[in-house]
Amino acid sequence: TRGKKKELEGLRAEMPEALGECIDPAKFVLEAISEVFPVDKRGDKSGNDLGWACVLVLESLVPVMVDPVLKSRMLVTPTVKKLAKDVAEKWKVSLEERGGVENVKTPDVHTFLQHLVTFGIVDSDDLGLYRKLVIASAWRKHMPKLALSLGLENQMPDMIEELISKGQQLDAVHFTFEVGLVD
């Protein structure tokens, strides 16, 4: 496991530079993850979950799309933004087919939420859904930061209380520290 972690960190360090070499990095990433997200089309049910790879690629795109001086998201072409929104909508529709929020695998949730943040397509009308997804996958290390990026900062105290009431004290502590609500 330790070797895999080092390998993953190596990929995490190299991926943004590689994506920066693409003509249209955002479109490339959408195409790269399309076989497994929003729905796995591979027909491979052997347990090869590639959610971690999708998250890695999506996370790696963020620094490529952010201007280092202005600290703002560079333009994602309208075509790519529409494609990204379509992918997100397909994922949301497929939620019901998979038995709702409670039955979706955490890597799928992480990929979906990272997809929204990466492409800047967070929809304020869906904050309730995002909250449910974050709570359902609260044990995942990146969830507190994703929650903030999704616009859930005002709901954090209530979310932490909900985690405590569900017996997820460790997750509640993690959220508390990550979002700076220790007081």
C-alpha positions in Angstrom: 0.0 0.0 0.0 2.8 2.4 0.8 4.3 1.9 -2.7 1.0 2.6 -4.3 0.6 5.8 -2.2 4.1 7.0 -3.5 3.1 6.1 -7.0 -0.2 8.0 -6.7 1.6 11.0 -5.3 4.0 10.9 -8.2 1.1 10.9 -10.6 -0.6 13.7 -8.7 2.6 15.8 -9.1 3.1 15.1 -12.8 -0.5 15.1 -14.1 -1.1 18.9 -14.1 2.0 19.5 -16.2 1.0 16.8 -18.6 -2.5 18.2 -18.9 -1.0 21.7 -19.5 0.5 20.3 -22.7 -3.0 19.6 -24.2 -4.6 21.9 -26.6 -7.9 21.8 -24.7 -7.2 20.2 -21.3 -10.8 20.4 -20.1 -12.2 18.6 -23.2 -9.4 16.1 -22.9 -10.3 15.3 -19.3 -14.0 14.9 -20.2 -13.1 12.5 -22.9 -10.6 10.6 -20.7 -13.2 9.9 -17.9 -16.1 9.3 -20.3 -15.8 5.5 -20.2 -16.4 5.3 -16.5 -18.2 8.6 -15.6 -21.1 9.4 -15.4 -21.9 5.8 -15.9 -19.4 2.9 -16.3 -19.8 1.8 -19.9 -17.0 -0.8 -19.9 -19.2 -3.7 -19.0 -16.3 -4.8 -16.7 -17.9 -5.8 -13.4 -14.7 -7.4 -12.0 -14.5 -4.7 -9.4 -12.0 -2.5 -11.2 -13.2 0.8 -9.8 -11.6 3.6 -11.6 -13.3 6.4 -9.5 -9.9 7.2 -8.0 -8.4 7.8 -11.4 -11.2 10.1 -12.4 -10.8 12.1 -9.2 -7.0 12.3 -9.8 -7.5 13.6 -13.4 -10.2 16.0 -12.3 -8.2 17.4 -9.4 -5.1 17.7 -11.7 -7.1 19.9 -14.1 -7.8 22.6 -11.6 -4.3 24.1 -11.4 -4.2 24.0 -15.2 -7.4 26.0 -15.5 -6.5 28.6 -12.8 -4.5 31.7 -13.6 -1.6 31.8 -11.1 -1.6 35.6 -10.9 -5.3 36.3 -10.9 -6.2 33.2 -9.0 -9.3 32.9 -11.1 -10.6 30.1 -13.3 -9.5 30.5 -16.9 -12.2 30.2 -19.6 -13.7 26.8 -20.1 -15.2 26.9 -23.6 -19.0 27.1 -23.6 -19.1 23.8 -25.5 -17.0 22.0 -22.9 -19.0 23.6 -20.0 -22.2 22.4 -21.6 -20.7 18.9 -22.0 -19.7 18.9 -18.4 -23.2 20.0 -17.3 -24.7 17.2 -19.4 -22.4 14.7 -17.8 -23.5 16.0 -14.3 -27.2 15.8 -15.2 -26.8 12.2 -16.5 -25.1 11.3 -13.2 -27.9 12.8 -11.2 -30.5 11.0 -13.2 -28.7 7.7 -12.8 -28.8 8.2 -9.0 -32.3 6.9 -8.8 -31.5 3.9 -10.9 -28.7 3.0 -8.3 -31.1 3.3 -5.4 -30.6 6.9 -4.3 -27.9 8.8 -2.4 -27.4 6.1 0.3 -26.6 3.3 -2.2 -24.1 5.1 -4.5 -20.4 4.1 -4.1 -18.2 6.7 -2.5 -15.8 6.9 -5.4 -18.7 7.8 -7.7 -19.8 10.5 -5.3 -16.3 11.9 -5.0 -15.9 11.9 -8.8 -19.3 13.7 -9.3 -18.6 16.4 -6.7 -15.0 16.9 -8.0 -16.4 17.1 -11.5 -18.7 20.0 -10.4 -16.0 21.9 -8.7 -13.4 21.3 -11.5 -15.6 22.6 -14.3 -17.2 25.4 -12.2 -20.7 24.0 -12.7 -22.0 24.0 -9.1 -25.7 24.6 -9.1 -27.1 26.5 -6.1 -30.4 24.7 -6.6 -28.7 21.4 -5.9 -27.1 22.3 -2.5 -29.4 19.9 -0.7 -28.3 17.1 -2.9 -24.6 18.0 -2.4 -25.1 18.1 1.3 -26.6 14.6 1.3 -23.8 13.3 -0.8 -21.1 14.8 1.3 -22.7 13.5 4.5 -23.0 10.0 3.0 -19.3 10.0 2.1 -18.1 12.0 5.0 -15.3 9.6 5.9 -13.5 10.4 2.6 -10.5 12.7 3.3 -11.4 15.3 0.7 -15.0 15.8 1.6 -14.7 18.8 3.9 -12.8 20.8 1.3 -15.1 19.7 -1.5 -18.1 20.7 0.7 -16.6 24.2 1.0 -16.0 24.4 -2.8 -19.6 23.4 -3.4 -20.9 26.3 -1.4 -21.8 24.5 1.8 -19.8 26.6 4.2 -22.9 28.1 5.9 -24.3 24.6 6.5 -21.0 23.2 8.0 -22.1 23.6 11.7 -25.3 21.7 11.0 -23.5 19.1 9.0 -21.0 18.5 11.8 -24.0 18.1 14.3 -25.6 15.7 11.9 -22.4 13.6 11.7 -22.3 13.5 15.5 -25.9 12.5 15.8 -25.2 9.6 13.4 -22.4 8.4 15.5 -19.7 9.6 13.1 -17.7 11.6 15.7 -14.4 11.0 14.0 -15.7 12.4 10.7 -17.2 15.3 12.6 -13.8 16.1 14.2 -12.2 15.9 10.8 -14.7 18.3 9.3 -14.4 20.6 12.2 -10.6 20.9 11.8 -10.7 21.1 8.0 -13.1 23.9 7.9 -11.7 25.9 10.8 -14.6 25.6 13.2 -12.6 24.3 16.2 -14.0 27.1 18.4 
